[in-house]
Amino acid sequence: MKKTASTPRYRGRFAPSPTGPLHFGSLVAALGSYLDARANRGSWRVRIEDLDQTRAVTGAADEILRTLEQFGFEWDGTVLYQSQRSDLYAHHLNLLLQADLAYPCGCSRKEINLAANQGIEGAIYPGTCSRGLPPGRQARAIRLRTFDQATRFNDAVQGPQFQRLAQEIGDF
């Protein structure tokens, strides 16, 4: 991507779940995102994915951070914990709903799989609730609306990529 004065600064992140010690695969992922951020003269943030409290292990987040420090990782800013940002997420979710960029969905995974065409990445959501919840249904999730336009980007490894989200995966 060509950099201009209005191009946002590159920001990389690593977001481990505190379910136990940092394993090798996660360490490799951290290294990749860290080096990519530094190569692009960007910042590198750590966000602890601690929303699933049933799987969280007491002390695991601190142990993960110590391991990263022992391997020489230096993150920018404070470590963020997802569980402490619920108000911010709710605010932005409401903005998406108000702008009609998201909507409540009452479909189960089973219903989607039975009604949907299969794409390369699984079931393509058929849009059942995109114009409103069917009578008698309650929202199970919030879906992001996709649009029938091409998304293009350049992958550093695989080169130019092209996808039509509405056709290939549907709203998600």
Secondary structure, 3 states (H helix, E strand, C coil): CCCCCCCCCCEEEECCCCCCCCCHHHHHHHHHHHHHHHHCCCEEEEEECCCCCCCCCCCHHHHHHHHHHHCCCCCCCCCEEHHHCHHHHHHHHHHHHHCCCEEEECCCHHHHHHHCEEECCEEECCCCCCCCCCCCCCCCEEEECCCCCEEEEEECCCEEEEEEHHHHCCCC
